[in-house]
Amino acid sequence: MKVEISSLYGMAVIETVVYSLVMTWMGIEVSRARRKYKVKYPTAYENKENSVFNRYQRAHQNAVENASSFYVALLIAAVHKPVGAAIGGAVYIVGRIVYSIGYYNQASQRIWGEFHGTSCTFGCNNVF
């Protein structure tokens, strides 16, 4: 079986780099929250109800947990439909940013970005 890679495949590769930068930004936000709320290493989570720091940490951890699925879905979909995959990838990345900012403010606000991220991962896996 011969597989030809379109020159547009590079859009997906660029999006993997962009998502890595988004996760780096989120990690920096965790570090800032760690200083602000005085959570010392090696403590991963505060042991208190409604911890703002925990929301920063969970948003970042969730991004890390889902990164491999996103990368695989994006890069495989881009072999067959590079433009569709790039659109899905861009929506996923923006959704992840919206999810994080919402989660930082209040846990219930993460749902707006969560919908976009989940639907785009599903789309890359099943539609493209």
C-alpha positions as CSV (number, residue, x, y, z in Angstrom):
1,M,0.0,0.0,0.0
2,K,1.4,3.4,-1.0
3,V,0.6,6.4,1.1
4,E,1.3,9.9,-0.3
5,I,1.7,12.8,2.1
6,S,0.3,16.1,0.9
7,S,2.4,19.2,1.3
8,L,-0.4,20.5,3.5
9,Y,0.4,17.9,6.1
10,G,2.8,20.4,7.6
11,M,-0.2,22.3,9.0
12,A,-0.8,19.3,11.4
13,V,2.8,19.2,12.3
14,I,2.7,22.9,13.1
15,E,-0.4,22.4,15.3
16,T,1.4,19.8,17.3
17,V,4.1,22.4,18.1
18,V,1.4,25.0,18.9
19,Y,-0.3,22.6,21.3
20,S,3.0,21.9,22.9
21,L,3.4,25.6,23.4
22,V,-0.1,25.9,24.9
23,M,0.8,23.1,27.4
24,T,4.0,25.0,28.2
25,W,1.9,28.2,28.9
26,M,-0.4,26.1,31.1
27,G,2.6,24.8,33.0
28,I,3.8,28.3,33.6
29,E,0.4,29.2,34.9
30,V,0.6,26.3,37.3
31,S,3.9,27.6,38.5
32,R,2.5,31.1,39.0
33,A,-0.5,29.7,40.9
34,R,1.9,27.6,43.0
35,R,3.8,30.7,44.1
36,K,0.6,32.8,44.6
37,Y,-1.2,30.2,46.7
38,K,2.1,29.0,48.4
39,V,1.9,25.4,47.4
40,K,5.4,24.0,47.9
41,Y,7.0,21.2,45.9
42,P,6.5,18.2,45.8
43,T,2.9,18.7,46.7
44,A,0.8,18.1,43.6
45,Y,-2.6,19.2,44.9
46,E,-3.8,21.1,47.9
47,N,-5.8,19.1,50.3
48,K,-8.6,21.6,50.7
49,E,-12.1,22.2,49.3
50,N,-12.4,24.5,46.3
51,S,-8.7,25.1,45.9
52,V,-7.9,27.6,43.1
53,F,-4.5,26.1,42.7
54,N,-6.0,22.6,42.1
55,R,-8.0,24.0,39.2
56,Y,-4.8,25.3,37.5
57,Q,-3.1,22.0,38.2
58,R,-6.0,19.9,36.9
59,A,-6.4,22.0,33.7
60,H,-2.8,21.4,32.9
61,Q,-2.9,17.7,33.9
62,N,-6.0,17.2,31.7
63,A,-4.2,18.7,28.7
64,V,-1.2,16.4,29.3
65,E,-3.5,13.4,29.7
66,N,-5.2,14.1,26.3
67,A,-2.2,15.2,24.3
68,S,-1.3,11.8,23.0
69,S,-4.8,11.1,21.7
70,F,-4.9,14.5,20.1
71,Y,-1.5,14.1,18.4
72,V,-2.3,10.7,17.1
73,A,-5.8,11.6,15.8
74,L,-4.5,14.8,14.2
75,L,-1.5,13.3,12.5
76,I,-3.4,10.3,11.2
77,A,-6.4,12.4,10.0
78,A,-4.0,14.8,8.3
79,V,-2.7,12.0,6.0
80,H,-6.1,11.7,4.4
81,K,-7.6,15.1,4.9
82,P,-5.0,17.7,5.9
83,V,-7.2,20.8,5.7
84,G,-10.1,19.2,7.7
85,A,-7.6,17.9,10.2
86,A,-6.0,21.3,10.5
87,I,-9.4,22.9,11.1
88,G,-10.3,20.3,13.7
89,G,-6.9,20.7,15.3
90,A,-7.2,24.5,15.5
91,V,-10.7,24.2,17.0
92,Y,-9.3,21.7,19.6
93,I,-6.5,24.0,20.5
94,V,-8.7,27.1,20.9
95,G,-11.2,24.9,22.9
96,R,-8.4,23.8,25.2
97,I,-7.4,27.4,25.9
98,V,-11.0,28.3,26.6
99,Y,-11.4,25.2,28.8
100,S,-8.3,26.2,30.8
101,I,-9.2,29.9,31.3
102,G,-12.7,28.9,32.3
103,Y,-11.4,26.2,34.7
104,Y,-9.0,28.7,36.3
105,N,-11.9,31.0,37.1
106,Q,-14.4,28.4,38.2
107,A,-14.6,24.6,37.7
108,S,-18.1,24.8,36.2
109,Q,-16.8,27.2,33.4
110,R,-14.6,24.6,31.9
111,I,-17.5,23.0,30.0
112,W,-17.4,25.6,27.2
113,G,-13.9,24.5,26.1
114,E,-14.5,20.9,26.9
115,F,-17.2,20.5,24.4
116,H,-15.1,21.8,21.5
117,G,-12.1,19.7,22.5
118,T,-14.0,16.5,22.8
119,S,-15.9,17.0,19.6
120,C,-12.8,17.7,17.6
121,T,-11.0,14.7,19.0
122,F,-14.0,12.6,18.0
123,G,-14.1,14.3,14.6
124,C,-10.4,13.6,13.9
125,N,-10.8,10.0,14.9
126,N,-14.1,9.3,13.0
127,V,-14.9,11.8,10.4
128,F,-11.7,12.9,8.7
